[in-house]
Amino acid sequence: MTATTQAPAPENPLVEGLERLPVHPTSLAIFGATGDLANRKLLPAIYNLAHDGALPERFELIGISRAEMTDAEFREMAIQAVRKFSRRPPDDDVLQRLFENARYVAGTFDQDTLYPGLATALDGFDKEAGQRLNRCFYLSTAPSFFPVIVGKLGQQGLDHHEGAEVRVIIEKPFGTTLEEAQELNREVLSVFDEQQVFRIDHYLGKETVQNIMAFRFANGMFEPLWNRNFIDNVQITAAEDIGIGTRAGYYDSAGAMRDLIQNHMLQLLCHVAMEPPVSFSADEVRNEKVKVLHAIERPSADDVANIAVRAQYTAGTSGGDRVKGYTEEEGVPADSHTETYAAVRLEVDNWRWAGVPFYLRTGKRLARKVTEIAITLKPVPHLGFTQDGSVGVRPNQLVLTLQPNEGVSLQLAAKIPGTRMRITPVNMEFLYGTTFLSQSPEAYERLILDAMRGDATLFTRNDEVEAQWRIIDPIIKAWADSAEGVAEYPAGSMGPAEADRLLVGGDAWRSI
Ligand code: BG6
């Protein structure tokens, strides 16, 4: 596509959509362009950027994959992917123009001959444009190809482009152990500079995750309370009602701890616990997050049984339907010990948070989908009401709901109208849906745009990803060495009873 369509004015003055800051003309090359992620997320995200007029004035797309396909077939595949998965019905005109110049390069990623073909296609785009376009390489492939592709890009000289920028966007998972992540960082950074590398954690692109920072750092009222003196515990939940679908191949070797806790949930913890950065530049924000991760003690093998629980779903009922247990899912070995549920209790050992438990839990096939952060304050020091009056008093709770029903709710105590002093918890609520009356952009829209702009704030830095593994690795290793089997929970439930053993000081899991 050589020009983007100007977007209509936003319908709601409170919603700006993605900013239309100028972005340098760019060629985006997607490795794994025929895969699931590209079809479901990346191509629709690119379309929605085009719809909003947020793409650079000149934007070129190259798909790279193993399947034999002509350019025309790739364009048609991309159009169908957008029709099927775009968050809003596509405008045919924008859609046709977006992909009309798209190219496709077929080959396996370890094949030397692939890369000269790619270079020729990229040079061709530069010639047509009469200028050097920036280049973004998006690695949406099986992780084993990340080092291979990066190495070959380097050998072909595609890691730099005189007078223009070259960036590489790397999908998750970034390693499956600390050693692997370190090795991958070494390989990637032997070809690219850290400033060129954009490691994806799609949670960082979610509006509601970015709102945690707005909420904390643009409101004066929370900061005085935001510490161990007032906060009793923090509970972060990422519950899903879905099972593993067709992803057994990946999921069975990953498990819930690697899939959700190592990346997305530790990032959420960092957003809650970080100090206010001096500015919102990529490095200032990431410096603060890394400090939080460093303040979490690396669990010893002996600690693991006290701070972490794993479990697997058995057959049950989900959404009114009978569903299979994990080991009966297609592609899962019948003797698999992979956890589909993981919970962990961590402490951030610094001046602000010492002694406050951070509970993290995630699972597939739980009762419903909900991602939330619940911050429970300490109880008031004294209740002067009669015993009856005190019965409904609960510690204040602030709940940031990331999905669904995105919003913030503050639980307070209020008097029930009547002659007696009786107290009950009530909620003060802000809901995105009713306040902004508009659909938020998908995480991938924001992330692809930021990578093209060169803004790495919402991407994980090399030291951050290693610090995350530093915490999670010992847990996974202890589980692998443990004689204790994996606990069980029925599909559609709130998770295993064993998770209760992580709770301290009378804390309770919130209901899912
Ligand atoms: C992905 C995991 O990173 O995040 C999936 O691999 C999980 O297993 C997904 O379902 C959850 O993302 P979201 O945006 O639906 O919360």
Boltz pocket constraint, residues with backbone or C-beta under 6 A from the ligand:
constraints:
  - pocket:
      binder: B
      contacts: [[A, 240], [A, 259], [A, 260], [A, 371]]
      max_distance: 6.0
